[in-house]
Amino acid sequence: MSLQLSPVERRALKARAHALEPTVLIGSGGLTPAVAGEIDRSLTAHELIKVRILGDDRDAREDILKRICDDLGASPVQHIGKILVVYRPKPEAPAKPKPKAKRKAPRALKRSFQNRA
């Protein structure tokens, strides 16, 4: 099941994606399990990625975008020509326990010999 985005979120993601380069290239073999695995790894690492598809069939590109989103739990952000923009939030990392603060050793007292009689 794909993730649903509000129009405001989608607009913000489009703006973020503008400067990105495609991270995954889908060739004539289509969406193979290896390519899907690479898209999954890229989404885990980056949240927002661009995918370039080599092929002229628009319906096939739309089908690939739908399959990516359904299989990987992602959301389609944009589909312009042969470029697809896909978003999936990063999974939350388990919280690391904070190390206990170590107590500092007491400071050595300075002896002053100036006031000696």
URPEPE-V372657 format. One record per pair of residues at least 4 apart in sequence whose ideal C-beta (glycine too) atoms are under 7 Angstrom apart, sorted by the first residue. I is the first residue (numbers start at 1). GAP is how many residues later the second one is. Records with the same first field share a line. If there is no record, write none. Layout:
I=GAP, GAP
This chain:
1=69, 72
2=67, 68, 71, 72, 73
3=70, 71, 72, 85
4=71
5=4, 5, 70
6=4
7=4
8=4
9=4
10=4, 67
11=4
12=4
13=4, 35, 64, 74
14=4, 63, 64
16=32
17=31, 33, 60, 61, 68
20=28, 30
21=29
22=28, 29, 30, 61
23=19, 23, 26, 27
24=11, 14, 15, 18, 25, 27
25=27, 29
26=4, 5, 9, 25, 27, 28, 38
27=27
28=26
30=34
31=4, 5, 33, 36, 37
32=4
33=4
34=4
35=4
36=4, 35
37=4
38=4
39=4, 12, 29, 33
40=4, 32
41=4
42=4, 7
43=4, 6, 29, 31, 43, 45
44=46
47=40, 41, 42, 43
48=39
49=37
50=33, 34, 35
51=33, 35
52=30, 31
53=8, 11, 29, 31
55=5, 6
57=4
58=4
59=4
60=4
61=4, 18, 21
62=4, 17
63=4
64=4
65=4, 11, 14, 19
66=4
67=4
68=4, 6, 18
69=5, 6, 7, 17
72=16
73=15
74=12, 13, 14
75=12, 13
76=10
77=8, 9, 10
78=7
79=5
